[in-house]
Structures are given as structure tokens and as C-alpha cells.
Amino acid sequence: RKASVNRIGHRVSANLKGITMRVEIREIPPYRIAYMRHFGPYGARGAIAALWIDLWRWIRSRDLVQPGMLTVGIGHDAPGIVAQQKLRYDAGVSVGHDFKPDRTVDIANLPGGKSAVALFQGPATVITDAWTRLYTAWLPGSGYQPEDRPRLELRRDHGLHLPAGHFRCELCLPIGPL
């Protein structure tokens, strides 16, 4: 493992098994989201993908699609600590304060704050590995510790042409000083 810090840009890179992860420290604003929840294993054969399909169907049916829209994934629990059937994952879309939920979605107000942000691009089957690298390769030498706020997967680039089954998001790990 190798880590370096650029004090001016607050960027840190970590290398693990030949994969470099570039991390930026950023202030994430608070968001209000309309979301759907999945209970069960994060890698459950397409269950998370099906949740996103349902959310996108709902977004389109409400004419919420707009350029630059933000969707948010939230894995609330640690797979090694929480029983697989009790893991919670939310798929959501940023909405305004005047938005009224319906029986299909719930509303959450996500707090903002300092986060370690790493770009992820690839298939959903390896996003858990990316989160693991952020925690095990980057965090120990960073001078930060995780804070008790949701870790976010922010998606803005919905128009990108990526290989089938791939997506792009920013992994946002809430942090504070040691």
C-alpha cells in the first residue's frame, strides 16, 4: 500500500493490488431525496439493479428527469457486521423541499459535511471492492476517521455511454479528524 498527500488540493492516492484510487476531500451539501429501499444482500442477484429500475420507472412517470439530475445510492450497513437479510440499501433522487412523496417512495433529508470522495466506474459487482479499498487502503493513512453519516454513491452522469452493466458514481465517505 502506498499513500501520498497533496496538501494544497487535499488529494490522496492509495495503491492496492495495482489499482490506484484517487481521493479528494470535499464538503458535500445536504440533499433531500425521494427513495426506495431494498433489504437483503447488497450483491443479491440483481436485487439492487431491480431497485434502480423501479426507481427510474417512478422518476420517468413523474417527469422528474432533467439534465444534471442527481441520483443517490446509500448502503447503510456493513456486510461483515450486519446479517445479510437485514442489510439496507436506498436508491433515491434529489428533490426540492416542496416535493410531496407518494406511497411508492419515502423522503430523507441527508446531512452534508466533509467527505472523502473517490470516483468509481465499473460494474456493480465490484463496487463493494471499491468501498473496501477506500476503507482499508486509503483511510488508515489519511488522518481521518469515518463519521456517523450515510455513505453516499452520487450519480450525475446519466447520459454517459458506458459498457453494458457499468455505471459511474462518486463514493462519498463521511469523515472527520482523528
N, C-alpha and C positions, 0 to 999 in steps of 0.2 A: 504494500500500500504506500502511495506517495501523495502528499498533500502540499499545496502551496497557496499562499495568501497574497492577494494584491490589495494592499491597504487602501488605495485610492478608490478602487471600484468595488470593494467588498466582494470580490470574486474568489472562489476557492475551487480548485480542481482536485479530484481524487481519482486514483487509478487502482482498479481491482480487476484481476484476471484479464488485463489487457484492454479494459473498457474505461475510457475516461468520462467522468461525469463533471460537467461544469455547473457550479452552483453560484447563484447570486443572492445576496441578502437584500430583501426588498420589503417595503411596507405594503401590505395587501389591504385594500379598502374593505369596509364592511359590505356585505351583499345581502339582499333579500331574495330568496329563491322559492319557487314552486317546485316541489319534488315528489318523487315516487320512491318507495323503499322496497328493498329486497332483503329477506332473511335467509341465511344459508351460506355455504362456502363461496368465497369470492371467485374461485375458479370453476364453479359449478357449470358443467357442460352447457354453456350458452345462456345461463340464467341472467347474468349481468347484461349480456348483449340483448336479450329479450326485453329486459327492463328499459334499456335505452331505446329500443324500437317502439315500445309502448309510449315512452315519454315523447319521442319525436312525432308519433302519430297524434298525441294530445296537443303538442305545440302547433302542428300544422292545422289541426281542426279549430284552433282558437286564433289563427292568423297571427301568431307571435313571432314567426320567422322574420328576421331583419338582418341587414348587414352588420357584422361585428358583434352579433349577439353572443352572450356568454352562457355556456353550459358548465355545470359543476358536478363532479363526482366526489363522493365522500365515503371513504372506508372508515367506519367509526371504530372498529375493533381490531386488535392484534390477533391474527390467526393462531399463533402459538400459545396464546393465553386464554382466549375465549373459545368455547366449544363451537365447532364448525356450524351447527344448525342455528346458533344464536348470533352469528356474525351479521352486522347490519351494513348495508351499502345503499346510499341515496344517489339518485340521478336527478339533477334539477336544472332549472333555467332561471337566470336572473330576471326578476320582475320589479316593477315600480311599487312604491308604498301604497298606491291606491288599488293595486290588484287584489281582487277577491277570489279566494280559492273555491273550487267546486269539490264534489265528492271523490274526484279522481286523484287530486293532489293535496298535499299539505303545504304549509308555509313555514319557512325557517328564516330567522334573522341571524346571519353568520357574522361573528365579530371580526374586525380587521386586526392588523398588528404585524409585527416583524415576522418574516418567514424566510426560510432557505428555499430558493426556487431553482429547480432543475428541469430542463426540457426533456420530455420523453417523446419518442416517436418509434412506433413499432406495433406488434400485435398485442392484444390484451392479455395473451397468455404469459407474457414476460413482464408485465407492469409490476407485479409483486416483487420480482427480482430487482427492478429499478428502485422501488421503495426500500428494499433490504440494503442495497448498496448505499443509499442516502443515509440510512441509519448506521450501518456498520463500517463503511469506508470513509464517509465524509464527516459525520457528526463527532466521533471521538476526538479528532484533532482540530475541531473548528472553534473551540472556545465558547460554544453554545450548548444549551440543553433544550429538549423538547418542552413546549408549554402545553397546557391543557385546553387547547382549542382544536376544532376539527382540522384534519389534514385534508387539503383540497387538491383535486385534479381539475384545473381550469382549462377549458377548451374554447378557443376563439376562432380557430382556422377551419371552419366547417366546409369551406369551398376548396380546400386543398385536394389535389389528386394524388392519393397515396395508394400503395398496393392494397389489394383486397384484404380485409381483415385488420388493417393497420389504422391507427389514429395518432394524433399529436395532441399533447397537453403539457401544461406546466404542473409539476409536482410541487406543492407548497406545504412545507413542513413548518408549523408554528414553532418559533424558537425564542429563547431569552438567554441572558448571560448566565454563565456558570455561577 
